[in-house]
Structures are given as structure tokens and as C-alpha cells.
Amino acid sequence: MRLIWQMLGAIAFYTTLPLPHHWPLEFAGIARWAPVVGVGLGLGLAGVDLSLTLVGLPLWPRSALVVACWLWFTGGLHLDGAMDLADGLAVPDRDRRLAVMADSRSGAFGVMAAVLIVMLKTTALASLAQGRWLALAGVAGWGRWGQLVAIATYPYLKPTGKGAFHKTTIRSGWAALPSGVLLLGLSGGASWADPALVGLGVRLVVGGGAIAVLTGVWIQRQLGGHTGDTYGAVVEWTEALLLCVCCLPG
């Protein structure tokens, strides 16, 4: 029963889905469920995409609305972190970066990062005519898997913060193994059911694993560790870049 409340806690934390306030949600260790929540989020977005297709909306405005729903369903939680990271990295003095990231005001570099991420997601999704449901579920899952790897692998740079509680319960990279198997199974199962999706499935697995890990590595080298903001940045940049990889021919 604890696992159920933990999974529901992950849904409450990572999405804007309203859950009853009196439910005894469990938040310790919810990062383990983040990739699962991501897959569910992607499938929900695929449902939105299908609904817009049925009413005859063209590909470009449909893709833009799906990305808008993406932000709505997550409350901009991860995009806010990507913006804060961009503002921090714009400061040459490495010792001041965390202080800049903690500032609630968005700077020019944060705004540019948000525009770039939304633009990449929209244009990449609009370039996918087939397998959109798999791409949406896959990129949302791999983005959060990268976050889980970063939580398990790198030091947390602040004594407190919105992501600090994740680190207290997740200390080993083995925590990312079950959700990694799930994401492999998603691509493998879709490819088995529809051979036309084999190429997309391979790009998701290879690109997803590589981008998710390397994004966390790059951020760690810039800051010396991670924070709650950088966890969100890992999600956003992995999603955006992996969607671009999904557009590659083959």
C-alpha cells in the first residue's frame, strides 16, 4: 500500500493533477516514480494530440497546443529550473552562480532558455508525422530518468532546497534500473507491435540514455553538483534534445 501512496505522491508533486487533500500521500523516494509519471504524462499528451487530430487541427497548431498542455500539466516546474540554471550559468563567477539561481526574478538568459526549449519541442514535434505517441511518452520518461540518475549520482549543493529531500532517500544508481527497464520495454514493445516504429524506438533508447546522462554530467561540471533547479533543467533539455533526435531519418 505504501508504494501506491508513494506513486500518487509522485503524481501530486510532478504534475498539476488534482488529488484529494486528505489522502495520506507519501513523498519520500518519489523520484523513483518520476520516469513512470513521465510516461503517463506523455501518454496523456498523446491523448490530447489524438483528440486534436480528430477535430481536424493541422499539424503545426496541434503541436503547439500539445506543448502548451505539456507546460500546463507540469505547472512549469521543470522549465522554471531550466530558466534559473541559464541565469546562473550566465555569471562568470562560479561562486555566485547558486545565489543567482536562487533569485526568484527571471533574467534575460532564463527567458531565452525557456523560449529555446519551447521552440525546439514545438518544431521537433511538428516534424513528426508518425509515432508521435511513442515519442511523447519516451521523451517524457527519459527526461525524468535523467533526473533520477542525477539525484542518485551527484552531490546536492545546498543544505536545503526544493530538491534536497530527494537526495536523502536515493543514494545509489541502482534506483534508476527499474525505470530504465520500463523505458526499454516501452520502445521494444511498441517496435514489436508496429515494425514501422523500430527506428524511432532505437533512437529513443540510444538517444534517451545518452542525452539524459550527459546532460547531468555537463551540469555537474559547470556547478560541481546539482540542485532542485538543475534537476528540472535535466528534464527539460533531455526532452527537447531527444525530440530533435526523434526527427532524424531512419
C-alpha positions in Angstrom: 0.0 0.0 0.0 2.9 2.3 0.7 4.1 2.1 -2.9 0.7 3.2 -4.1 0.7 6.3 -1.9 4.3 6.9 -3.0 3.3 6.8 -6.6 0.3 9.1 -6.0 2.7 11.4 -4.1 4.9 11.5 -7.2 1.9 12.4 -9.4 0.9 15.2 -7.0 4.5 16.5 -6.9 5.4 16.3 -10.6 2.0 17.3 -12.1 -0.9 19.6 -11.6 -3.4 16.7 -11.5 -5.6 17.4 -8.5 -5.7 14.7 -5.9 -7.8 14.7 -2.7 -6.0 16.6 0.1 -7.0 14.1 2.7 -5.1 11.2 1.0 -2.0 10.1 3.0 0.4 10.7 0.2 4.0 9.5 0.6 6.7 11.8 -0.8 9.9 10.1 0.4 11.5 8.4 -2.5 9.1 9.7 -5.1 11.9 10.4 -7.6 11.9 6.7 -8.3 8.5 7.1 -9.8 9.3 10.2 -11.9 10.0 8.3 -15.1 6.8 6.4 -14.7 4.9 9.6 -14.2 6.7 10.9 -17.3 5.5 8.0 -19.4 2.0 8.6 -18.1 2.3 12.3 -18.9 3.4 11.5 -22.4 0.5 9.2 -23.0 -1.8 11.9 -21.7 -0.3 14.3 -24.2 -0.7 11.7 -26.9 -4.4 11.6 -26.0 -4.6 15.4 -26.4 -2.8 15.1 -29.7 -5.3 12.4 -30.9 -8.3 14.5 -29.9 -7.0 17.5 -31.8 -6.3 15.3 -34.8 -9.9 14.0 -34.7 -11.3 17.6 -34.9 -9.1 18.2 -37.9 -6.5 20.6 -36.5 -3.4 20.9 -38.7 0.0 19.5 -37.5 1.7 22.8 -36.5 -1.0 24.3 -34.3 -1.7 20.9 -32.9 1.9 20.5 -31.9 1.9 24.0 -30.3 -1.2 23.2 -28.3 0.3 19.8 -27.1 3.5 21.6 -25.9 1.2 24.2 -24.2 -0.6 21.3 -22.4 2.8 19.9 -21.5 3.6 23.1 -19.6 0.1 23.1 -18.1 0.2 19.5 -16.9 3.6 20.1 -15.2 2.9 23.6 -13.9 6.2 24.7 -15.5 8.0 23.0 -12.6 11.0 21.8 -14.7 11.1 24.8 -17.1 11.5 27.1 -14.1 14.6 25.2 -13.1 16.0 25.4 -16.6 15.5 29.1 -16.6 17.2 29.5 -13.2 20.1 27.4 -14.4 20.6 29.5 -17.5 20.6 32.7 -15.4 23.2 31.1 -13.1 25.5 29.9 -15.9 25.5 33.4 -17.4 27.5 34.6 -14.4 31.3 34.2 -15.0 32.0 34.0 -11.2 31.3 30.3 -10.4 30.9 31.1 -6.7 28.0 33.4 -7.4 26.0 31.1 -9.6 24.0 29.4 -6.9 23.0 32.8 -5.5 21.8 34.0 -8.9 19.9 30.7 -9.4 18.1 31.3 -6.1 16.8 34.7 -7.2 13.1 34.5 -7.9 13.4 37.0 -10.7 14.0 35.7 -14.2 16.9 37.2 -16.2 17.4 37.6 -19.9 19.2 34.3 -20.2 16.5 32.4 -18.4 13.9 33.8 -20.7 16.0 32.9 -23.8 16.4 29.3 -22.5 12.7 29.0 -22.0 11.9 30.3 -25.5 14.5 28.0 -27.0 13.2 24.9 -25.2 9.6 25.5 -26.1 10.6 26.3 -29.7 12.7 23.1 -30.0 9.8 21.0 -28.6 7.2 22.5 -30.9 9.2 22.4 -34.1 10.5 18.9 -33.4 7.1 17.6 -32.6 5.6 19.2 -35.7 8.2 17.4 -37.7 7.0 14.0 -36.5 4.0 12.8 -38.5 4.1 9.2 -37.2 4.8 7.6 -33.9 4.0 10.8 -32.0 2.5 8.9 -29.1 5.7 6.9 -28.6 7.9 10.0 -28.9 5.9 11.9 -26.3 5.8 9.0 -23.8 9.5 8.2 -24.5 11.0 11.7 -24.2 9.0 12.5 -21.0 10.1 9.2 -19.5 13.8 9.6 -20.4 13.9 13.2 -19.2 12.8 12.1 -15.7 15.1 9.1 -15.8 18.0 11.5 -16.3 16.8 13.5 -13.3 16.7 10.3 -11.3 20.3 9.4 -12.3 21.5 12.9 -11.4 19.8 12.7 -8.0 21.5 9.3 -7.3 24.9 10.2 -8.7 25.9 13.7 -7.9 26.2 15.7 -4.6 23.4 18.2 -3.7 24.9 21.7 -3.5 22.6 23.3 -0.9 21.8 22.2 2.7 18.1 22.8 1.9 16.0 23.4 -1.1 13.1 22.1 -3.2 15.1 19.1 -4.3 17.0 18.3 -1.2 14.6 15.7 0.1 15.2 13.5 -2.9 18.8 13.0 -2.0 18.1 11.7 1.4 16.3 8.7 0.1 18.0 8.0 -3.2 21.8 7.4 -2.9 22.5 4.6 -5.4 22.4 4.5 -9.2 20.6 1.2 -8.9 17.5 3.2 -8.1 17.3 4.1 -11.8 17.4 0.5 -13.1 13.7 -0.5 -12.8 12.5 2.6 -14.7 15.3 2.2 -17.2 14.0 -1.3 -17.9 10.5 0.1 -18.2 11.6 2.6 -20.9 13.4 -0.1 -22.8 10.3 -2.2 -22.7 8.2 0.8 -23.9 10.3 1.2 -27.1 10.7 -2.6 -27.5 7.1 -3.3 -27.1 6.0 -0.6 -29.5 8.5 -1.7 -32.1 7.3 -5.3 -31.8 3.7 -4.3 -32.2 4.4 -2.0 -35.1 7.6 -2.6 -37.1 7.3 0.9 -38.6 8.3 2.2 -35.1 11.6 0.3 -34.9 13.7 3.2 -36.0 12.0 5.6 -33.6 12.3 3.1 -30.8 16.1 2.7 -31.3 16.6 6.5 -31.4 14.6 6.9 -28.1 16.7 4.2 -26.3 20.1 5.2 -27.6 19.5 9.0 -27.7 17.5 9.0 -24.5 20.0 7.2 -22.4 22.9 9.2 -23.8 21.3 12.6 -23.6 19.8 12.0 -20.1 23.2 11.0 -18.7 25.4 13.5 -20.5 23.1 16.5 -19.6 23.6 15.7 -15.9 27.3 15.3 -16.4 27.6 18.6 -18.2 25.7 20.5 -15.4 27.8 18.8 -12.7 31.0 20.0 -14.4 29.6 23.6 -14.5 28.5 23.7 -10.9 30.2 20.9 -9.1 26.9 19.2 -8.3 23.2 19.6 -8.6 20.2 21.4 -7.1 16.5 21.2 -7.5 16.8 23.7 -10.3 19.3 21.6 -12.2 17.1 18.5 -11.8 14.4 20.4 -13.7 16.9 21.5 -16.3 18.0 17.9 -16.9 14.3 17.0 -17.6 13.7 20.0 -20.0 16.9 19.8 -22.0 16.7 16.0 -22.3 13.1 16.2 -23.5 13.8 19.0 -26.1 17.0 17.4 -27.5 15.6 13.9 -27.6 12.6 15.1 -29.5 15.0 16.5 -32.0 16.8 13.2 -32.2 13.4 11.5 -32.9 13.1 13.6 -36.0 16.3 12.1 -37.6 15.6 9.9 -40.6 15.9 6.2 -40.4 
